[in-house]
């Protein structure tokens, strides 16, 4: 199986006049670097792609909205907007959390 001309341009670093290929060059450089890191040489790859099964918004969007709504309802106790509030975390089922200050970091 021979790679397509477009894939060969990405894999072999050949310039292309196709803006769609050039727009994907950085993405494919990352893919090839990841493959190389696990022992798959760039030159041996005949086909590769990257895809998302879910966006961060679909995974955490509602949770972030709830967090923002909850923070907006909390009294500020004189703190500046955006200043971190101290919210204690309680171990679940008697288990100590490995990083008790952070269960999930949402940005």
DOGUMI-252432 format. One record per atom (N, C-alpha, C): y, z, x; atom name. Coordinates in nm, 4 decimals. Example, Ala and Ser with C-alpha at 12.3 -4.5 7.8 and 13.67 -1.06 7.14 Angstrom:
<recs>
rec yy: -0.5690, zz: 0.7800, xx: 1.3190, ropa: N
rec yy: -0.4500, zz: 0.7800, xx: 1.2300, ropa: CA
rec yy: -0.3300, zz: 0.7800, xx: 1.3200, ropa: C
rec yy: -0.2250, zz: 0.7080, xx: 1.2850, ropa: N
rec yy: -0.1060, zz: 0.7140, xx: 1.3670, ropa: CA
rec yy: 0.0030, zz: 0.7870, xx: 1.2900, ropa: C
</recs>
This chain:
<recs>
rec yy: -0.1181, zz: 0.0000, xx: 0.0851, ropa: N
rec yy: 0.0000, zz: 0.0000, xx: 0.0000, ropa: CA
rec yy: 0.1236, zz: 0.0000, xx: 0.0891, ropa: C
rec yy: 0.2128, zz: -0.0896, xx: 0.0628, ropa: N
rec yy: 0.3370, zz: -0.0984, xx: 0.1375, ropa: CA
rec yy: 0.4495, zz: -0.0354, xx: 0.0561, ropa: C
rec yy: 0.5389, zz: 0.0378, xx: 0.1229, ropa: N
rec yy: 0.6514, zz: 0.0961, xx: 0.0489, ropa: CA
rec yy: 0.7490, zz: -0.0125, xx: 0.0049, ropa: C
rec yy: 0.8227, zz: 0.0171, xx: -0.0994, ropa: N
rec yy: 0.9235, zz: -0.0780, xx: -0.1464, ropa: CA
rec yy: 1.0338, zz: -0.0908, xx: -0.0413, ropa: C
rec yy: 1.1118, zz: -0.1943, xx: -0.0529, ropa: N
rec yy: 1.2238, zz: -0.2158, xx: 0.0397, ropa: CA
rec yy: 1.3225, zz: -0.0987, xx: 0.0315, ropa: C
rec yy: 1.3477, zz: -0.0513, xx: -0.0896, ropa: N
rec yy: 1.4407, zz: 0.0609, xx: -0.1083, ropa: CA
rec yy: 1.3865, zz: 0.1873, xx: -0.0412, ropa: C
rec yy: 1.2577, zz: 0.2160, xx: -0.0613, ropa: N
rec yy: 1.1996, zz: 0.3358, xx: -0.0015, ropa: CA
rec yy: 1.1961, zz: 0.3237, xx: 0.1501, ropa: C
rec yy: 1.1635, zz: 0.2067, xx: 0.1994, ropa: N
rec yy: 1.1607, zz: 0.1841, xx: 0.3441, ropa: CA
rec yy: 1.2996, zz: 0.2084, xx: 0.4046, ropa: C
rec yy: 1.4040, zz: 0.1678, xx: 0.3338, ropa: N
rec yy: 1.5405, zz: 0.1901, xx: 0.3836, ropa: CA
rec yy: 1.5682, zz: 0.3399, xx: 0.3951, ropa: C
rec yy: 1.5250, zz: 0.4160, xx: 0.2957, ropa: N
rec yy: 1.5449, zz: 0.5605, xx: 0.2995, ropa: CA
rec yy: 1.4586, zz: 0.6263, xx: 0.4076, ropa: C
rec yy: 1.3331, zz: 0.5894, xx: 0.4118, ropa: N
rec yy: 1.2395, zz: 0.6513, xx: 0.5068, ropa: CA
rec yy: 1.2747, zz: 0.6190, xx: 0.6517, ropa: C
rec yy: 1.3081, zz: 0.4922, xx: 0.6755, ropa: N
rec yy: 1.3281, zz: 0.4475, xx: 0.8135, ropa: CA
rec yy: 1.4733, zz: 0.4528, xx: 0.8587, ropa: C
rec yy: 1.5612, zz: 0.5008, xx: 0.7710, ropa: N
rec yy: 1.7019, zz: 0.5128, xx: 0.8078, ropa: CA
rec yy: 1.7731, zz: 0.3795, xx: 0.8192, ropa: C
rec yy: 1.7232, zz: 0.2796, xx: 0.7492, ropa: N
rec yy: 1.7860, zz: 0.1478, xx: 0.7515, ropa: CA
rec yy: 1.9038, zz: 0.1466, xx: 0.6545, ropa: C
rec yy: 2.0163, zz: 0.0884, xx: 0.6962, ropa: N
rec yy: 2.1314, zz: 0.0817, xx: 0.6046, ropa: CA
rec yy: 2.0997, zz: -0.0075, xx: 0.4853, ropa: C
rec yy: 2.1639, zz: 0.0223, xx: 0.3745, ropa: N
rec yy: 2.1461, zz: -0.0562, xx: 0.2528, ropa: CA
rec yy: 2.2823, zz: -0.0820, xx: 0.1911, ropa: C
rec yy: 2.2960, zz: -0.1959, xx: 0.1280, ropa: N
rec yy: 2.4191, zz: -0.2268, xx: 0.0556, ropa: CA
rec yy: 2.4119, zz: -0.1790, xx: -0.0886, ropa: C
rec yy: 2.2989, zz: -0.1229, xx: -0.1275, ropa: N
rec yy: 2.2808, zz: -0.0741, xx: -0.2640, ropa: CA
rec yy: 2.3360, zz: 0.0682, xx: -0.2734, ropa: C
rec yy: 2.4418, zz: 0.0905, xx: -0.3523, ropa: N
rec yy: 2.4999, zz: 0.2241, xx: -0.3624, ropa: CA
rec yy: 2.4024, zz: 0.3286, xx: -0.4175, ropa: C
rec yy: 2.3072, zz: 0.2875, xx: -0.5015, ropa: N
rec yy: 2.2092, zz: 0.3821, xx: -0.5557, ropa: CA
rec yy: 2.1194, zz: 0.4362, xx: -0.4452, ropa: C
rec yy: 2.0846, zz: 0.3522, xx: -0.3513, ropa: N
rec yy: 2.0020, zz: 0.3961, xx: -0.2378, ropa: CA
rec yy: 2.0828, zz: 0.4890, xx: -0.1491, ropa: C
rec yy: 2.2038, zz: 0.4510, xx: -0.1178, ropa: N
rec yy: 2.2879, zz: 0.5349, xx: -0.0309, ropa: CA
rec yy: 2.3186, zz: 0.6694, xx: -0.0962, ropa: C
rec yy: 2.3291, zz: 0.6721, xx: -0.2285, ropa: N
rec yy: 2.3562, zz: 0.7977, xx: -0.2988, ropa: CA
rec yy: 2.2395, zz: 0.8942, xx: -0.2887, ropa: C
rec yy: 2.1198, zz: 0.8417, xx: -0.2662, ropa: N
rec yy: 1.9998, zz: 0.9260, xx: -0.2576, ropa: CA
rec yy: 1.9597, zz: 0.9589, xx: -0.1133, ropa: C
rec yy: 2.0315, zz: 0.9072, xx: -0.0181, ropa: N
rec yy: 1.9917, zz: 0.9232, xx: 0.1221, ropa: CA
rec yy: 1.9820, zz: 1.0700, xx: 0.1639, ropa: C
rec yy: 2.0789, zz: 1.1524, xx: 0.1326, ropa: N
rec yy: 2.0753, zz: 1.2933, xx: 0.1730, ropa: CA
rec yy: 1.9577, zz: 1.3657, xx: 0.1067, ropa: C
rec yy: 1.9323, zz: 1.3373, xx: -0.0211, ropa: N
rec yy: 1.8195, zz: 1.3977, xx: -0.0910, ropa: CA
rec yy: 1.6889, zz: 1.3633, xx: -0.0207, ropa: C
rec yy: 1.6700, zz: 1.2360, xx: 0.0127, ropa: N
rec yy: 1.5457, zz: 1.1953, xx: 0.0764, ropa: CA
rec yy: 1.5353, zz: 1.2450, xx: 0.2205, ropa: C
rec yy: 1.6462, zz: 1.2586, xx: 0.2889, ropa: N
rec yy: 1.6405, zz: 1.3199, xx: 0.4227, ropa: CA
rec yy: 1.5859, zz: 1.4616, xx: 0.4120, ropa: C
rec yy: 1.6270, zz: 1.5341, xx: 0.3082, ropa: N
rec yy: 1.5754, zz: 1.6695, xx: 0.2854, ropa: CA
rec yy: 1.4266, zz: 1.6651, xx: 0.2518, ropa: C
rec yy: 1.3849, zz: 1.5736, xx: 0.1667, ropa: N
rec yy: 1.2435, zz: 1.5603, xx: 0.1309, ropa: CA
rec yy: 1.1603, zz: 1.5316, xx: 0.2560, ropa: C
rec yy: 1.2050, zz: 1.4373, xx: 0.3384, ropa: N
rec yy: 1.1295, zz: 1.4035, xx: 0.4588, ropa: CA
rec yy: 1.1246, zz: 1.5206, xx: 0.5566, ropa: C
rec yy: 1.2319, zz: 1.5967, xx: 0.5669, ropa: N
rec yy: 1.2333, zz: 1.7140, xx: 0.6548, ropa: CA
rec yy: 1.1339, zz: 1.8185, xx: 0.6047, ropa: C
rec yy: 1.1266, zz: 1.8387, xx: 0.4745, ropa: N
rec yy: 1.0311, zz: 1.9357, xx: 0.4181, ropa: CA
rec yy: 0.8874, zz: 1.8899, xx: 0.4398, ropa: C
rec yy: 0.8628, zz: 1.7621, xx: 0.4212, ropa: N
rec yy: 0.7294, zz: 1.7099, xx: 0.4461, ropa: CA
rec yy: 0.6928, zz: 1.7243, xx: 0.5934, ropa: C
rec yy: 0.7848, zz: 1.6914, xx: 0.6807, ropa: N
rec yy: 0.7610, zz: 1.7030, xx: 0.8239, ropa: CA
rec yy: 0.7302, zz: 1.8478, xx: 0.8635, ropa: C
rec yy: 0.7977, zz: 1.9422, xx: 0.7998, ropa: N
rec yy: 0.7778, zz: 2.0842, xx: 0.8304, ropa: CA
rec yy: 0.6359, zz: 2.1304, xx: 0.7984, ropa: C
rec yy: 0.5683, zz: 2.0613, xx: 0.7069, ropa: N
rec yy: 0.4304, zz: 2.0976, xx: 0.6743, ropa: CA
rec yy: 0.3299, zz: 1.9986, xx: 0.7333, ropa: C
rec yy: 0.3770, zz: 1.9197, xx: 0.8321, ropa: N
rec yy: 0.2856, zz: 1.8340, xx: 0.9064, ropa: CA
rec yy: 0.2669, zz: 1.6935, xx: 0.8546, ropa: C
rec yy: 0.3535, zz: 1.6481, xx: 0.7660, ropa: N
rec yy: 0.3445, zz: 1.5102, xx: 0.7154, ropa: CA
rec yy: 0.4550, zz: 1.4295, xx: 0.7816, ropa: C
rec yy: 0.4199, zz: 1.3460, xx: 0.8807, ropa: N
rec yy: 0.5237, zz: 1.2690, xx: 0.9504, ropa: CA
rec yy: 0.5948, zz: 1.1710, xx: 0.8571, ropa: C
rec yy: 0.7234, zz: 1.1609, xx: 0.8752, ropa: N
rec yy: 0.8074, zz: 1.0723, xx: 0.7941, ropa: CA
rec yy: 0.7528, zz: 0.9303, xx: 0.7922, ropa: C
rec yy: 0.7094, zz: 0.8819, xx: 0.9063, ropa: N
rec yy: 0.6618, zz: 0.7435, xx: 0.9168, ropa: CA
rec yy: 0.5346, zz: 0.7177, xx: 0.8375, ropa: C
rec yy: 0.4604, zz: 0.8228, xx: 0.8009, ropa: N
rec yy: 0.3350, zz: 0.8039, xx: 0.7275, ropa: CA
rec yy: 0.3538, zz: 0.8056, xx: 0.5757, ropa: C
rec yy: 0.4722, zz: 0.8395, xx: 0.5299, ropa: N
rec yy: 0.4953, zz: 0.8525, xx: 0.3854, ropa: CA
rec yy: 0.5174, zz: 0.7142, xx: 0.3241, ropa: C
rec yy: 0.4424, zz: 0.6881, xx: 0.2172, ropa: N
rec yy: 0.4541, zz: 0.5598, xx: 0.1486, ropa: CA
rec yy: 0.5317, zz: 0.5695, xx: 0.0178, ropa: C
rec yy: 0.5357, zz: 0.6914, xx: -0.0380, ropa: N
rec yy: 0.6046, zz: 0.7124, xx: -0.1641, ropa: CA
rec yy: 0.6339, zz: 0.8619, xx: -0.1765, ropa: C
rec yy: 0.7518, zz: 0.8971, xx: -0.2181, ropa: N
rec yy: 0.7882, zz: 1.0374, xx: -0.2384, ropa: CA
rec yy: 0.9009, zz: 1.0430, xx: -0.3401, ropa: C
rec yy: 0.9083, zz: 1.1546, xx: -0.4118, ropa: N
rec yy: 1.0162, zz: 1.1723, xx: -0.5071, ropa: CA
rec yy: 1.0414, zz: 1.3202, xx: -0.5255, ropa: C
rec yy: 1.1504, zz: 1.3493, xx: -0.5871, ropa: N
rec yy: 1.1905, zz: 1.4853, xx: -0.6157, ropa: CA
rec yy: 1.2317, zz: 1.4894, xx: -0.7617, ropa: C
rec yy: 1.1923, zz: 1.5953, xx: -0.8314, ropa: N
rec yy: 1.2311, zz: 1.6063, xx: -0.9711, ropa: CA
rec yy: 1.2468, zz: 1.7527, xx: -1.0083, ropa: C
rec yy: 1.3181, zz: 1.7765, xx: -1.1132, ropa: N
rec yy: 1.3373, zz: 1.9116, xx: -1.1644, ropa: CA
rec yy: 1.2612, zz: 1.9241, xx: -1.2951, ropa: C
rec yy: 1.1938, zz: 2.0362, xx: -1.3101, ropa: N
rec yy: 1.1238, zz: 2.0584, xx: -1.4361, ropa: CA
rec yy: 1.2133, zz: 2.1298, xx: -1.5361, ropa: C
rec yy: 1.3195, zz: 2.1935, xx: -1.4858, ropa: N
rec yy: 1.4155, zz: 2.2604, xx: -1.5730, ropa: CA
rec yy: 1.5442, zz: 2.2829, xx: -1.4939, ropa: C
rec yy: 1.6544, zz: 2.2768, xx: -1.5616, ropa: N
rec yy: 1.7817, zz: 2.3031, xx: -1.4953, ropa: CA
rec yy: 1.8084, zz: 2.4530, xx: -1.4920, ropa: C
rec yy: 1.8933, zz: 2.4963, xx: -1.4015, ropa: N
rec yy: 1.9297, zz: 2.6380, xx: -1.3971, ropa: CA
rec yy: 1.9941, zz: 2.6805, xx: -1.5284, ropa: C
rec yy: 2.0689, zz: 2.5907, xx: -1.5910, ropa: N
rec yy: 2.1312, zz: 2.6256, xx: -1.7187, ropa: CA
rec yy: 2.0257, zz: 2.6492, xx: -1.8260, ropa: C
rec yy: 1.9214, zz: 2.5659, xx: -1.8291, ropa: N
rec yy: 1.8187, zz: 2.5865, xx: -1.9316, ropa: CA
rec yy: 1.7344, zz: 2.7100, xx: -1.9014, ropa: C
rec yy: 1.7208, zz: 2.7468, xx: -1.7752, ropa: N
rec yy: 1.6435, zz: 2.8652, xx: -1.7379, ropa: CA
rec yy: 1.7239, zz: 2.9928, xx: -1.7613, ropa: C
rec yy: 1.8471, zz: 2.9947, xx: -1.7151, ropa: N
rec yy: 1.9242, zz: 3.1198, xx: -1.7152, ropa: CA
rec yy: 2.0537, zz: 3.1138, xx: -1.7951, ropa: C
rec yy: 2.0851, zz: 3.0033, xx: -1.8553, ropa: N
rec yy: 2.2128, zz: 2.9883, xx: -1.9248, ropa: CA
rec yy: 2.2391, zz: 3.0932, xx: -2.0306, ropa: C
rec yy: 2.1413, zz: 3.1178, xx: -2.1158, ropa: N
rec yy: 2.1607, zz: 3.2180, xx: -2.2217, ropa: CA
rec yy: 2.1706, zz: 3.3589, xx: -2.1631, ropa: C
rec yy: 2.0923, zz: 3.3853, xx: -2.0584, ropa: N
rec yy: 2.0980, zz: 3.5165, xx: -1.9944, ropa: CA
rec yy: 2.2349, zz: 3.5393, xx: -1.9297, ropa: C
rec yy: 2.2876, zz: 3.4376, xx: -1.8635, ropa: N
rec yy: 2.4204, zz: 3.4497, xx: -1.8029, ropa: CA
rec yy: 2.5257, zz: 3.4709, xx: -1.9111, ropa: C
rec yy: 2.5135, zz: 3.3990, xx: -2.0221, ropa: N
rec yy: 2.6095, zz: 3.4166, xx: -2.1323, ropa: CA
rec yy: 2.6024, zz: 3.5589, xx: -2.1882, ropa: C
rec yy: 2.4816, zz: 3.6130, xx: -2.2008, ropa: N
rec yy: 2.4682, zz: 3.7517, xx: -2.2490, ropa: CA
rec yy: 2.5295, zz: 3.8493, xx: -2.1497, ropa: C
rec yy: 2.5070, zz: 3.8239, xx: -2.0200, ropa: N
rec yy: 2.5653, zz: 3.9118, xx: -1.9184, ropa: CA
rec yy: 2.7174, zz: 3.9093, xx: -1.9259, ropa: C
rec yy: 2.7744, zz: 3.7904, xx: -1.9358, ropa: N
rec yy: 2.9197, zz: 3.7773, xx: -1.9429, ropa: CA
rec yy: 2.9744, zz: 3.8453, xx: -2.0674, ropa: C
rec yy: 2.9041, zz: 3.8291, xx: -2.1790, ropa: N
rec yy: 2.9472, zz: 3.8934, xx: -2.3028, ropa: CA
rec yy: 2.9399, zz: 4.0454, xx: -2.2897, ropa: C
rec yy: 2.8312, zz: 4.0959, xx: -2.2309, ropa: N
rec yy: 2.8162, zz: 4.2413, xx: -2.2138, ropa: CA
rec yy: 2.9252, zz: 4.2959, xx: -2.1230, ropa: C
rec yy: 2.9517, zz: 4.2288, xx: -2.0122, ropa: N
rec yy: 3.0560, zz: 4.2761, xx: -1.9209, ropa: CA
rec yy: 3.1930, zz: 4.2734, xx: -1.9878, ropa: C
rec yy: 3.2171, zz: 4.1741, xx: -2.0720, ropa: N
rec yy: 3.3463, zz: 4.1658, xx: -2.1410, ropa: CA
rec yy: 3.3636, zz: 4.2823, xx: -2.2390, ropa: C
rec yy: 3.2541, zz: 4.3375, xx: -2.2900, ropa: N
rec yy: 3.2601, zz: 4.4470, xx: -2.3862, ropa: CA
rec yy: 3.2661, zz: 4.5845, xx: -2.3205, ropa: C
rec yy: 3.2333, zz: 4.5926, xx: -2.1912, ropa: N
rec yy: 3.2335, zz: 4.7221, xx: -2.1224, ropa: CA
rec yy: 3.3749, zz: 4.7714, xx: -2.0964, ropa: C
rec yy: 3.3951, zz: 4.9020, xx: -2.1042, ropa: N
rec yy: 3.5262, zz: 4.9553, xx: -2.0643, ropa: CA
rec yy: 3.5439, zz: 4.9360, xx: -1.9140, ropa: C
rec yy: 3.6649, zz: 4.9091, xx: -1.8732, ropa: N
rec yy: 3.6893, zz: 4.8813, xx: -1.7319, ropa: CA
rec yy: 3.7112, zz: 5.0070, xx: -1.6501, ropa: C
rec yy: 3.7425, zz: 5.1191, xx: -1.7142, ropa: N
rec yy: 3.7682, zz: 5.2444, xx: -1.6422, ropa: CA
rec yy: 3.8677, zz: 5.2245, xx: -1.5287, ropa: C
rec yy: 3.9655, zz: 5.1391, xx: -1.5521, ropa: N
rec yy: 4.0697, zz: 5.1165, xx: -1.4536, ropa: CA
rec yy: 4.0320, zz: 5.0210, xx: -1.3419, ropa: C
rec yy: 3.9126, zz: 4.9636, xx: -1.3467, ropa: N
rec yy: 3.8713, zz: 4.8703, xx: -1.2418, ropa: CA
rec yy: 3.9352, zz: 4.7341, xx: -1.2673, ropa: C
rec yy: 3.9584, zz: 4.6630, xx: -1.1574, ropa: N
rec yy: 4.0143, zz: 4.5286, xx: -1.1689, ropa: CA
rec yy: 3.9092, zz: 4.4348, xx: -1.2286, ropa: C
rec yy: 3.9521, zz: 4.3287, xx: -1.2995, ropa: N
rec yy: 3.8550, zz: 4.2327, xx: -1.3532, ropa: CA
rec yy: 3.7677, zz: 4.1778, xx: -1.2399, ropa: C
rec yy: 3.6384, zz: 4.1728, xx: -1.2634, ropa: N
rec yy: 3.5459, zz: 4.1200, xx: -1.1640, ropa: CA
rec yy: 3.4964, zz: 4.2236, xx: -1.0651, ropa: C
rec yy: 3.5571, zz: 4.3418, xx: -1.0647, ropa: N
rec yy: 3.5114, zz: 4.4465, xx: -0.9730, ropa: CA
rec yy: 3.3747, zz: 4.4943, xx: -1.0193, ropa: C
rec yy: 3.2858, zz: 4.5145, xx: -0.9240, ropa: N
rec yy: 3.1490, zz: 4.5504, xx: -0.9563, ropa: CA
rec yy: 3.1406, zz: 4.6873, xx: -1.0241, ropa: C
rec yy: 3.0683, zz: 4.6896, xx: -1.1327, ropa: N
rec yy: 3.0411, zz: 4.8151, xx: -1.2008, ropa: CA
rec yy: 2.9109, zz: 4.8722, xx: -1.1446, ropa: C
rec yy: 2.9031, zz: 5.0015, xx: -1.1342, ropa: N
rec yy: 2.7799, zz: 5.0657, xx: -1.0895, ropa: CA
rec yy: 2.6895, zz: 5.0848, xx: -1.2099, ropa: C
rec yy: 2.5783, zz: 5.0153, xx: -1.2099, ropa: N
rec yy: 2.4832, zz: 5.0251, xx: -1.3192, ropa: CA
rec yy: 2.3502, zz: 5.0686, xx: -1.2580, ropa: C
rec yy: 2.3076, zz: 5.1924, xx: -1.2836, ropa: N
rec yy: 2.1826, zz: 5.2400, xx: -1.2233, ropa: CA
rec yy: 2.0614, zz: 5.1695, xx: -1.2834, ropa: C
rec yy: 1.9612, zz: 5.1449, xx: -1.2007, ropa: N
rec yy: 1.8365, zz: 5.0855, xx: -1.2459, ropa: CA
rec yy: 1.7288, zz: 5.1919, xx: -1.2435, ropa: C
rec yy: 1.6461, zz: 5.1921, xx: -1.3441, ropa: N
rec yy: 1.5392, zz: 5.2911, xx: -1.3554, ropa: CA
rec yy: 1.4074, zz: 5.2214, xx: -1.3252, ropa: C
rec yy: 1.3232, zz: 5.2800, xx: -1.2381, ropa: N
rec yy: 1.1924, zz: 5.2185, xx: -1.2110, ropa: CA
rec yy: 1.1139, zz: 5.1973, xx: -1.3402, ropa: C
rec yy: 1.0412, zz: 5.0880, xx: -1.3460, ropa: N
rec yy: 0.9630, zz: 5.0521, xx: -1.4635, ropa: CA
rec yy: 0.8186, zz: 5.0962, xx: -1.4419, ropa: C
rec yy: 0.7612, zz: 5.1651, xx: -1.5379, ropa: N
rec yy: 0.6234, zz: 5.2135, xx: -1.5300, ropa: CA
rec yy: 0.5980, zz: 5.2926, xx: -1.4028, ropa: C
rec yy: 0.6982, zz: 5.3677, xx: -1.3593, ropa: N
rec yy: 0.6826, zz: 5.4512, xx: -1.2412, ropa: CA
rec yy: 0.6815, zz: 5.3768, xx: -1.1097, ropa: C
rec yy: 0.7015, zz: 5.2459, xx: -1.1130, ropa: N
rec yy: 0.6994, zz: 5.1658, xx: -0.9897, ropa: CA
rec yy: 0.8380, zz: 5.1614, xx: -0.9300, ropa: C
rec yy: 0.8453, zz: 5.1854, xx: -0.8012, ropa: N
rec yy: 0.9721, zz: 5.1770, xx: -0.7308, ropa: CA
rec yy: 0.9987, zz: 5.0307, xx: -0.6983, ropa: C
rec yy: 1.1174, zz: 4.9874, xx: -0.7259, ropa: N
rec yy: 1.1545, zz: 4.8488, xx: -0.6989, ropa: CA
rec yy: 1.1781, zz: 4.8297, xx: -0.5501, ropa: C
rec yy: 1.1328, zz: 4.7191, xx: -0.4925, ropa: N
rec yy: 1.1524, zz: 4.6969, xx: -0.3490, ropa: CA
rec yy: 1.2998, zz: 4.6864, xx: -0.3100, ropa: C
rec yy: 1.3811, zz: 4.6349, xx: -0.3962, ropa: N
rec yy: 1.5253, zz: 4.6250, xx: -0.3742, ropa: CA
rec yy: 1.5916, zz: 4.6829, xx: -0.4973, ropa: C
rec yy: 1.6030, zz: 4.8153, xx: -0.5046, ropa: N
rec yy: 1.6494, zz: 4.8763, xx: -0.6296, ropa: CA
rec yy: 1.7880, zz: 4.8331, xx: -0.6731, ropa: C
rec yy: 1.8647, zz: 4.7716, xx: -0.5864, ropa: N
rec yy: 2.0001, zz: 4.7302, xx: -0.6239, ropa: CA
rec yy: 2.0024, zz: 4.5920, xx: -0.6879, ropa: C
rec yy: 1.8862, zz: 4.5231, xx: -0.6906, ropa: N
rec yy: 1.8910, zz: 4.3849, xx: -0.7380, ropa: CA
rec yy: 1.7564, zz: 4.3468, xx: -0.7986, ropa: C
rec yy: 1.7548, zz: 4.3212, xx: -0.9289, ropa: N
rec yy: 1.6350, zz: 4.2667, xx: -0.9914, ropa: CA
rec yy: 1.6392, zz: 4.1145, xx: -0.9892, ropa: C
rec yy: 1.7516, zz: 4.0598, xx: -1.0250, ropa: N
rec yy: 1.7712, zz: 3.9158, xx: -1.0277, ropa: CA
rec yy: 1.9189, zz: 3.8898, xx: -1.0041, ropa: C
rec yy: 1.9483, zz: 3.8082, xx: -0.9075, ropa: N
rec yy: 2.0876, zz: 3.7760, xx: -0.8792, ropa: CA
rec yy: 2.1237, zz: 3.6484, xx: -0.9545, ropa: C
rec yy: 2.2207, zz: 3.6590, xx: -1.0407, ropa: N
rec yy: 2.2708, zz: 3.5442, xx: -1.1147, ropa: CA
rec yy: 2.4101, zz: 3.5131, xx: -1.0644, ropa: C
rec yy: 2.4362, zz: 3.3864, xx: -1.0402, ropa: N
rec yy: 2.5679, zz: 3.3448, xx: -0.9899, ropa: CA
rec yy: 2.6425, zz: 3.2718, xx: -1.0975, ropa: C
</recs>
